[in-house]
């Protein structure tokens, strides 16, 4: 009996990659291809509150570096409303990438979303997994300076 439990544990961990793709299988509109990210994107967690990886990632993103994200599109995941927001992100260092934010929004916030909006986001510079988070706590003056810095770089 002990051996079968050990084997079950090993099988559970070996199928971790499959668990990361469960949301894409259930919702093709949340697949890597549909979101516009590459194969390094770990996927959207079916329930980020139950995923230790998602909880850790969200904690790290709250203290991440500030960047600007231009809203490309979004997908409602559930009626909380939990949404996956797709951004074209520009960093202070000149890096650009497709960023994905998994957020719980109010109905008011959801109705105000419009493609092309520029919003402050946070990302983890050392981790290139496409995850970002809305920077709701960002100082407006800091966001303005970042916006001006990015705009001046584009002009030159």
C-alpha positions in Angstrom: 0.0 0.0 0.0 2.8 2.4 0.8 4.4 1.9 -2.6 1.2 2.7 -4.4 0.9 6.1 -2.5 4.5 6.9 -3.4 3.8 6.1 -7.1 0.7 8.2 -7.1 2.7 11.2 -5.7 5.3 10.8 -8.4 2.6 10.7 -11.1 0.9 13.8 -9.7 4.2 15.8 -9.9 5.1 14.5 -13.4 1.7 15.7 -14.7 2.3 19.3 -13.4 2.8 20.6 -17.0 -0.5 19.2 -18.0 -2.2 21.0 -15.1 -0.7 24.3 -16.3 -2.4 23.8 -19.7 -5.8 22.9 -18.3 -7.2 26.4 -18.7 -6.1 26.5 -22.4 -7.7 23.2 -23.0 -11.0 24.2 -21.4 -10.9 27.7 -22.9 -9.1 27.9 -26.3 -9.5 31.7 -26.2 -7.0 31.6 -23.3 -4.4 29.5 -25.1 -0.9 30.8 -25.7 -1.6 31.3 -29.4 -4.9 33.2 -28.7 -3.2 35.4 -26.1 -0.3 36.2 -28.4 2.5 34.8 -26.2 5.2 32.3 -26.8 5.8 28.8 -25.5 7.5 30.1 -22.3 4.1 31.4 -21.0 3.1 29.0 -18.2 -0.6 29.5 -18.8 -3.6 30.9 -17.0 -4.3 29.2 -13.7 -7.8 27.7 -13.5 -8.1 29.2 -9.9 -5.2 31.5 -8.9 -6.2 31.3 -5.3 -5.6 27.6 -5.2 -2.3 27.7 -7.1 0.8 28.3 -5.0 2.7 29.4 -8.2 0.0 32.0 -9.0 -0.1 33.3 -5.4 3.7 33.6 -5.4 3.8 35.3 -8.8 1.1 37.8 -7.7 3.0 38.7 -4.6 6.2 39.3 -6.6 4.3 41.4 -9.2 2.9 43.7 -6.5 6.5 44.8 -5.9 7.7 44.5 -9.5 9.1 47.2 -11.8 6.8 49.8 -13.2 6.0 49.8 -17.0 3.3 51.0 -19.3 0.8 48.6 -20.9 -1.3 49.4 -23.9 -4.5 47.4 -23.6 -4.9 45.1 -26.7 -7.8 43.0 -25.6 -9.3 41.1 -22.7 -11.1 37.8 -22.0 -13.6 37.3 -19.2 -12.7 34.1 -17.3 -15.7 34.1 -14.9 -18.4 36.4 -13.7 -16.5 37.8 -10.6 -15.5 39.4 -13.1 -12.1 37.8 -13.4 -10.5 38.8 -16.7 -7.3 38.2 -18.5 -6.0 41.5 -19.9 -3.5 41.5 -22.9 -1.1 44.4 -23.0 1.7 45.5 -25.3 4.1 46.5 -22.6 6.9 49.0 -22.8 9.5 49.2 -20.0 11.7 52.0 -18.8 14.7 50.0 -20.1 13.3 49.9 -23.7 12.1 46.3 -23.6 8.7 45.6 -25.3 6.7 42.4 -24.8 3.1 41.0 -24.8 2.0 41.1 -21.1 -0.8 39.1 -19.6 -2.6 40.3 -16.4 -5.0 38.0 -14.6 -7.2 40.4 -12.6 -10.4 40.6 -10.6 -12.1 43.8 -11.7 -15.3 45.6 -10.5 -18.1 45.9 -13.0 -17.4 49.6 -13.3 -13.7 48.9 -14.1 -14.7 46.3 -16.6 -17.1 48.7 -18.4 -14.3 51.3 -18.7 -11.9 49.0 -20.5 -11.1 50.1 -24.1 -8.5 48.8 -26.5 -5.7 51.3 -26.8 -5.8 52.5 -23.2 -2.4 53.0 -21.6 -2.3 51.7 -18.0 0.5 51.3 -15.5 1.5 47.7 -14.9 4.2 45.9 -12.9 6.4 43.1 -14.2 9.3 41.0 -12.9 12.4 42.1 -14.9 14.3 38.9 -14.0 11.4 36.6 -15.1 10.3 36.6 -18.7 7.0 34.8 -18.5 4.7 37.5 -19.9 2.9 38.0 -16.6 2.1 41.6 -15.5 -0.3 43.1 -12.9 -2.1 46.3 -12.9 -0.1 48.9 -10.9 -3.1 50.3 -9.0 -0.7 51.7 -6.3 1.5 53.6 -8.8 2.3 57.2 -8.1 0.8 59.3 -10.9 3.9 61.5 -11.0 6.1 58.4 -11.5 3.8 57.1 -14.2 3.9 60.5 -16.0 7.7 60.5 -15.9 7.8 56.9 -17.2 5.4 57.9 -20.0 7.5 60.9 -21.0 10.7 58.8 -21.0 9.2 56.2 -23.2 7.7 58.8 -25.6 11.1 60.6 -25.9 12.8 57.3 -26.7 10.3 56.7 -29.5 10.9 60.2 -31.0 14.6 59.6 -31.4 
